[in-house]
Amino acid sequence: MDQLSYKEHPAKTQKHLKWINLLTSNLKRGLLSTYHGCFPKYRKAYLAEFAYRFNRRYWSGQAFDRLLVACIQSKHAPLKEITK
């Protein structure tokens, strides 16, 4: 694959950077408004949750049904196991 210079193709670069900036700003805003901070220990979990929500942002009509199915299919987890 060719490595394109941002100077050679500024329109393509701007198009890609627009989406990268949008994603990072949404992630930062989500962390600040939901968690009021981001502990290094939980960064992978925060990022996974953001990716899950972002990828399903247009499925709002299916959200309850999917949550219900996930709850029915999941195993029982005691509180001690969840809060390890």
C-alpha positions as CSV (number, residue, x, y, z in Angstrom):
1,M,0.0,0.0,0.0
2,D,1.3,3.5,-0.8
3,Q,2.1,5.8,1.9
4,L,0.5,9.1,1.0
5,S,1.9,12.4,2.2
6,Y,-0.5,14.8,3.8
7,K,1.0,17.5,1.7
8,E,0.3,15.7,-1.5
9,H,-3.3,15.0,-0.8
10,P,-4.7,17.6,1.6
11,A,-8.3,16.9,0.8
12,K,-8.0,13.2,1.7
13,T,-6.1,14.1,4.8
14,Q,-8.7,16.6,5.9
15,K,-11.5,14.0,5.3
16,H,-9.7,11.4,7.5
17,L,-8.7,13.8,10.2
18,K,-12.3,15.1,10.5
19,W,-13.5,11.6,11.6
20,I,-10.6,11.1,13.9
21,N,-11.1,14.4,15.6
22,L,-14.9,13.7,15.9
23,L,-14.2,10.3,17.5
24,T,-11.6,11.6,19.9
25,S,-13.7,14.6,21.0
26,N,-16.8,12.3,21.5
27,L,-14.7,9.9,23.6
28,K,-13.3,12.7,25.7
29,R,-16.7,14.3,26.2
30,G,-18.2,11.0,27.1
31,L,-15.6,10.2,29.7
32,L,-15.8,13.6,31.3
33,S,-19.6,13.7,31.4
34,T,-20.2,10.0,32.4
35,Y,-17.3,9.2,34.7
36,H,-15.9,12.6,35.7
37,G,-12.5,11.2,35.1
38,C,-10.6,8.3,33.7
39,F,-8.6,6.0,35.9
40,P,-5.7,4.2,34.0
41,K,-6.8,0.9,35.5
42,Y,-10.2,1.1,33.6
43,R,-9.1,2.7,30.3
44,K,-9.6,-0.4,28.2
45,A,-13.1,-0.9,29.6
46,Y,-14.0,2.8,29.0
47,L,-12.7,2.5,25.4
48,A,-14.6,-0.8,24.8
49,E,-17.8,0.7,26.1
50,F,-17.4,3.8,23.9
51,A,-16.7,1.6,20.8
52,Y,-19.8,-0.5,21.6
53,R,-22.0,2.6,22.0
54,F,-20.6,4.3,19.0
55,N,-21.0,1.3,16.7
56,R,-24.7,0.9,17.8
57,R,-25.7,4.6,17.8
58,Y,-28.3,4.1,15.1
59,W,-29.9,1.0,16.7
60,S,-31.9,2.8,19.4
61,G,-35.1,0.9,18.5
62,Q,-33.4,-2.4,19.1
63,A,-31.6,-1.4,22.3
64,F,-34.2,-2.8,24.8
65,D,-34.7,-6.0,22.9
66,R,-30.9,-6.7,22.7
67,L,-30.5,-5.9,26.4
68,L,-33.3,-8.3,27.3
69,V,-31.8,-11.1,25.2
70,A,-28.4,-10.5,26.7
71,C,-29.8,-10.6,30.2
72,I,-31.7,-13.8,29.5
73,Q,-28.7,-15.6,28.0
74,S,-26.1,-14.5,30.6
75,K,-25.1,-16.6,33.6
76,H,-25.8,-15.6,37.1
77,A,-22.9,-13.6,38.5
78,P,-22.6,-13.1,42.3
79,L,-21.7,-9.6,43.5
80,K,-18.3,-10.7,44.8
81,E,-17.4,-11.9,41.2
82,I,-18.5,-8.7,39.6
83,T,-16.6,-6.4,42.0
84,K,-13.2,-8.2,41.9
